[in-house]
Amino acid sequence: EAAVTQSPRSKVAVTGGKVTLSCHQTNNHDYMYWYRQDTGHGLRLIHYSYVADSTEKGDIPDGYKASRPSQENFSLILELASLSQTAVYFCASSDRDNSAETLYFGSGTRLTVL
Amino acid sequence: QQQVRQSPQSLTVWEGETAILNCSYEDSTFDYFPWYWQFPRESPALLIAIRPVSNKKEDGRFTIFFNKREKKLSLHITDSQPGDSATYFCAARGTGGYKVVFGSGTRLLVSP
């Protein structure tokens, strides 16, 4: 079964601080994604990647950077965390062979910015 | 702006009734429409999906109806059960075949 592991599970950060959310997948999938979930907004795509060392901007990339140093790892970086970035963040992976027809999600990271 | 729109935001039905969840989209290049469900304190998971070459996809009590001309689709859940209570997300695959965007979700509550 697909395995996507996110760390940390939860984090409290201070406004203006740097936050790094990590994601590791053992599925040998090419595609990886970062979404944020807020009540009323559903899942919004922040960044995604189809291959190591390359990332694409999603629909809400402002305030976020992404890094894909290897096929297995995909990080989301908040250089200057803000109150508005309080949310649950989900990482997902998908297989190129089935053209991203199924996304496998991690357990999520609950980020609170104070 | 949300490329995929869902309505209603929340829906309550009685056990045994049919729940109808609606979805619409703007981008005519979307070529695959999955629905995901998410139970409280869990991650989203794929429920059912449809390609635009079809206008209907059925899987047990779950059926997607698709209207390509109007860019609308709906998820029908027949004989709704309390265990179906979850948030349902309509999604769409677009650009390059791997960008997947989601709607804002419909929270379904099935009352016994």
Contacts between the chains, C-beta under 8 A, distances in Angstrom:
chain1	res1	chain2	res2	distance
A	31	B	98	4.8
A	33	B	100	7.0
A	35	B	102	7.2
A	40	B	9	7.4
A	40	B	104	6.4
A	41	B	104	5.6
A	42	B	2	7.8
A	42	B	6	7.4
A	42	B	89	6.0
A	42	B	102	5.2
A	42	B	103	5.5
A	42	B	104	3.7
A	42	B	105	4.4
A	43	B	44	6.9
A	43	B	89	6.3
A	43	B	102	4.0
A	43	B	105	7.7
A	44	B	102	7.4
A	45	B	99	7.3
A	45	B	100	7.3
A	45	B	101	5.6
A	45	B	102	7.5
A	48	B	98	7.2
A	48	B	99	6.4
A	50	B	96	7.1
A	50	B	98	5.5
A	56	B	99	7.4
A	58	B	99	7.5
A	58	B	101	8.0
A	59	B	3	7.4
A	59	B	101	6.5
A	90	B	43	6.4
A	90	B	44	7.3
A	94	B	98	6.8
A	94	B	100	7.5
A	96	B	98	7.2
A	99	B	32	7.5
A	99	B	93	7.4
A	99	B	97	4.9
A	99	B	98	6.9
A	100	B	93	5.9
A	100	B	97	6.6
A	100	B	98	4.3
A	100	B	99	7.9
A	100	B	100	5.8
A	101	B	32	6.3
A	101	B	34	7.0
A	101	B	49	6.6
A	101	B	93	7.5
A	102	B	34	7.5
A	102	B	46	5.0
A	103	B	34	7.9
A	103	B	36	7.6
A	103	B	44	7.6
A	103	B	46	7.1
A	103	B	100	6.1
A	105	B	43	3.9
A	105	B	44	5.4
A	105	B	45	7.2
A	106	B	43	6.6
A	107	B	43	5.9
A	108	B	43	6.1
